[in-house]
């Protein structure tokens, strides 16, 4: 695992933890395309690691969209919700 992949996962995990601690119900992220990806079919490891990090912070993937940045590279826009058991304990 490269240090950049891990740094991206650590950074988004911190943002997800902060949002969860603040009591937010949704967490929307932007995942950029890795600079060294091979453009073949297969796993986008950076995205997988970031999604895992967000879900470990108490979120569950709810919606997913993909677009392009200004260079034409893919970007993912996942929207997460609090885990149901966590949301039930949080005052609305």
Residue pairs with C-beta under 8 A, 6 or more apart in sequence:
1 45
1 49
5 34
5 45
5 46
5 49
6 49
8 46
8 49
8 50
9 46
9 49
9 50
9 52
9 53
10 53
12 29
12 31
12 50
12 53
12 54
13 53
13 54
13 56
13 57
15 27
15 29
16 27
16 29
16 53
16 54
16 57
16 58
16 59
16 80
17 57
17 58
19 27
20 27
20 57
20 58
20 59
20 82
20 86
23 90
24 82
25 81
25 82
25 87
25 90
26 62
26 79
26 80
26 81
27 54
27 59
27 79
27 80
27 81
28 77
28 78
28 79
28 80
29 50
29 54
29 76
29 77
29 78
29 79
29 80
30 75
30 76
30 77
31 46
31 47
31 50
31 51
31 75
31 76
31 77
31 78
32 69
32 73
32 75
33 44
33 69
33 73
33 74
33 75
34 44
34 45
34 46
37 44
37 46
47 76
51 61
51 78
54 61
54 78
54 80
55 61
55 80
58 82
58 83
58 86
59 80
59 81
59 82
59 83
60 80
60 81
60 82
60 83
60 84
61 78
61 79
61 80
62 79
62 80
62 81
63 78
63 79
64 76
64 77
64 78
64 79
65 76
65 77
65 78
66 74
66 75
66 76
66 77
67 74
67 75
67 77
68 74
68 75
69 75
81 87
82 90
